[in-house]
Amino acid sequence: EVKVVESGGGSVQAGGSLKLSCAVIGFKFSQYCMGWFRQAPGKEREVVATVDSSGDTLYVDSVKGRFTASQDKSKNTLYLQMNSLKVEDTAVYYCAATAGVWGSGDYCITPPPGVYAYWGQGAQVTVAS
């Protein structure tokens, strides 16, 4: 059984930094996407950043230059370093993983529905002005 456990998050002033961690327990797939998603109140969930099994990272335009996604394969752990946080970054952040990769290019950040099979419980990030 695969279990996704997030940690980190919290409250910070605009311009500050936070780091999220995501341990993917029981994960044994050699080809995969791992991603960070977020959902703000009243809005749909959106992808923020992804890392694939090759180590390639992709970001949505709104976080480029501010957020950095990384992974520690030895620990099956994904990280999201968030710098220069803005009020509009306030959301519940989720970590997710796929059980394989069935495409190339932007596949991880624009996947078909349902491809991300394993999800964490979410971590609240609140950025105050």
C-alpha positions as CSV (number, residue, x, y, z in Angstrom):
1,E,0.0,0.0,0.0
2,V,1.3,3.4,-0.9
3,K,0.9,6.2,1.6
4,V,1.6,9.9,1.0
5,V,2.5,12.0,4.1
6,E,3.0,15.7,3.9
7,S,4.6,18.0,6.4
8,G,5.5,21.6,6.7
9,G,3.3,24.5,5.8
10,G,2.0,27.1,8.2
11,S,1.6,30.9,8.2
12,V,4.1,33.5,6.9
13,Q,4.2,37.1,6.0
14,A,4.3,38.0,2.3
15,G,7.8,37.8,1.0
16,G,8.7,35.0,3.4
17,S,9.6,31.4,2.8
18,L,8.2,28.0,3.7
19,K,9.2,24.4,2.8
20,L,6.9,21.5,2.3
21,S,8.0,17.9,2.5
22,C,6.2,14.8,1.2
23,A,7.2,11.2,2.1
24,V,5.8,8.6,-0.3
25,I,5.8,5.4,1.7
26,G,5.7,2.0,0.0
27,F,6.4,3.5,-3.4
28,K,8.2,1.1,-5.7
29,F,7.6,2.5,-9.2
30,S,10.7,3.3,-11.3
31,Q,8.9,5.6,-13.7
32,Y,6.7,8.2,-12.2
33,C,5.6,11.8,-11.8
34,M,5.4,13.4,-8.4
35,G,3.7,16.7,-8.1
36,W,2.6,19.5,-5.9
37,F,-0.9,20.8,-6.3
38,R,-2.8,23.5,-4.5
39,Q,-6.4,24.5,-3.9
40,A,-7.4,28.0,-2.7
41,P,-10.8,28.6,-1.2
42,G,-13.5,28.7,-3.9
43,K,-11.1,27.7,-6.7
44,E,-10.3,24.5,-8.5
45,R,-7.2,22.5,-7.6
46,E,-4.2,23.4,-9.8
47,V,-0.8,21.9,-10.4
48,V,2.1,23.9,-9.1
49,A,5.3,21.9,-9.8
50,T,6.3,18.4,-10.8
51,V,9.3,16.2,-10.6
52,D,9.7,13.0,-12.7
53,S,11.8,9.9,-12.2
54,S,14.5,11.4,-14.4
55,G,14.7,14.4,-12.1
56,D,13.2,16.9,-14.6
57,T,11.1,19.6,-13.0
58,L,8.3,21.7,-14.4
59,Y,6.5,24.7,-12.9
60,V,3.5,26.7,-13.7
61,D,4.2,30.3,-14.7
62,S,2.9,31.8,-11.5
63,V,5.6,30.2,-9.3
64,K,8.6,30.1,-11.7
65,G,11.6,31.7,-10.1
66,R,10.0,31.5,-6.6
67,F,9.3,27.8,-6.0
68,T,11.7,24.9,-6.3
69,A,10.7,21.3,-6.4
70,S,13.2,18.6,-5.6
71,Q,13.3,15.0,-4.5
72,D,15.5,12.7,-2.5
73,K,15.1,9.3,-4.2
74,S,16.8,7.5,-1.3
75,K,14.1,8.6,1.0
76,N,11.2,8.6,-1.5
77,T,10.6,12.2,-0.4
78,L,9.5,15.2,-2.4
79,Y,10.2,18.8,-1.4
80,L,8.8,22.2,-2.3
81,Q,10.8,25.2,-1.3
82,M,8.6,28.3,-1.6
83,N,10.3,31.7,-1.5
84,S,9.0,35.2,-2.0
85,L,5.6,34.1,-1.1
86,K,2.6,36.1,-2.1
87,V,-0.9,36.4,-0.6
88,E,-2.3,34.6,-3.6
89,D,-0.2,31.6,-2.8
90,T,-2.5,30.9,0.1
91,A,-4.0,27.5,-0.4
92,V,-4.0,23.9,0.8
93,Y,-1.1,22.2,-0.9
94,Y,-1.2,18.6,-1.9
95,C,1.5,16.1,-2.9
96,A,0.7,13.4,-5.3
97,A,2.3,10.6,-7.3
98,T,1.6,8.6,-10.4
99,A,2.1,4.8,-10.7
100,G,3.9,5.3,-14.0
101,V,4.5,7.6,-16.9
102,W,2.6,7.2,-20.2
103,G,3.7,10.3,-22.1
104,S,6.6,12.7,-22.5
105,G,7.3,16.4,-22.5
106,D,4.7,18.2,-20.3
107,Y,3.0,15.0,-19.3
108,C,3.6,15.3,-15.6
109,I,2.3,18.9,-15.4
110,T,-0.6,18.4,-17.8
111,P,-1.6,14.8,-17.2
112,P,-4.8,13.1,-18.3
113,P,-7.4,13.0,-15.5
114,G,-6.9,10.5,-12.8
115,V,-3.2,9.8,-13.6
116,Y,-2.1,11.0,-10.2
117,A,-3.2,8.0,-8.1
118,Y,-1.7,8.6,-4.7
119,W,-2.5,11.8,-2.7
120,G,-1.5,13.3,0.6
121,Q,-3.8,14.8,3.1
122,G,-2.9,18.4,2.3
123,A,-1.0,21.1,4.1
124,Q,-2.3,24.6,4.7
125,V,-0.1,27.5,3.6
126,T,-1.3,30.9,4.6
127,V,0.5,34.1,3.4
128,A,-0.5,37.3,5.2
129,S,-0.1,40.8,3.7
